[in-house]
Amino acid sequence: MLYTPKYELDRRIKNFQDILKRQGIDGAMIIQNVDVFYFAGTMQRAHLFIPADGQPVLMVKRSFIRAKEESALENIVHLDSPKEMTAVLKSCGYGPFDTIGFELDVLPVAQYERYRKLFKETKIIDVSPYIRSLRMVKSPYELEIINESAALNQEIYEFIRENMREGITELELAGNVEAACRKRGHIGMHRLRGFNQELGYGHLMSGSNLAVSSYFDGPTGGMGPDPSFPQSAGYKLIGKNEPVLVDYGFVHNGYIVDQTRIFCIGKLSDHLIHAYAAARKIQESIKMSAKPGVTCAELYGLALETAEASGYGEHFMGYPERVSFIGHGVGLELDELPVIAAGVKTVLEEGMVLAVEPKFVFQDGAVGIENTFVVTADGLKTLTIFDEDIIYI
């Protein structure tokens, strides 16, 4: 069992406390599961108070026993009800507060109103941008886990190559692949921060199903099994001479890698082959340009320019509806910062982990490639190693 070591939690908390001090915020109440895990090393039902100065307090509703086992934090207490929170904090030497931070990007209004009553005389500040900016840059500890995720995903793509066959439904193939993922320790889902965004293992579709759009904020959609989950694999049979796009990530010890490859039983049409070559050219141009100091907007502009020059510009990143990005950060969540999109002035830094996914969508299918990279001093280093040609079965 892997537990986040104390030195790693201490580093994260100190970096966050430095931000709180600079912003003049007395402390922050961390509630969202993934953020609690990031700072406390446990995802039990809890409130984590991080003061600008001093030791954090993890107030656990359930399971207190597991939180004590999983977290390396020193100050862990049981909390029967949020109404007791101010008294617990006072007993630890904290409060009253002039300002306190909450994750307002994900906090439901009803919950916010309850906290508003608890901290009546305190100004509530949104600290979610500061937390997300911290999580953009991965530590050596995090990169080690992400590399392990990438190695496991390489096994999955080899499994796909060996087990794809004509006549199987998308759902059956997806089930076989996902069983292989679970056997290797995949947690069975991808966590997303975006409101109403959901994802299982990823997207697996073929032929015309690749042209079916959905509510999911990505270039591909898919029919899904039914209208209650209208994305990814459906009941379509996988046939010959059509693209099978597999956009699956692996989630190992909480950390995600994201990867896409194109498979085909037979041979693809010329326009799909040429579009795939354009996608690879876009990926390579971004790899050459994405160095520390370059902005995300610059990379997006380069991708768009290369896509337009290919002659398939109107099919880039969705057709007829295009998504507004070409890449995104990954880590504990699939939709982490930074986003490689127009107008995003975020500057690349060493240690950022990015998924870059140039794709082209047509009425008869879609093609593209996606890899997860880490930003180094010399540019992007590929983490998700697997055959980057169209994989013919």
Secondary structure, 3 states (H helix, E strand, C coil): CCCCCHHHHHHHHHHHHHHHHHHCCCEEEECCHHHHHHHHCCCCEEEEEEECCCCCEEEEEECHHHHHHHCCCCCEEECCCHHHHHHHHHHCCCCCCCEEEECCCCCCHHHHHHHHHHCCCCEEEECHHHHHHHHHECCHHHHHHHHHHHHHHHHHHHHHHHHCCCCCEHHHHHHHHHHHHHHCCCCCCCCCCCCCCCCCCEEEEEHHHHHCCCCCCCCCCCCCCCCCCCCCCCCCECCCCCEEEEEEEEEECCEEEEEEEEEECCCCCHHHHHHHHHHHHHHHHHHHHCCCCCEHHHHHHHHHHHHHHCCCHHHECCCCCCCCEEEEECCCCCCEEEEEECCCCCECCCCEEEEECCEEEECCEEEECEEEEEEECCEEEECCCCCCCCEEC
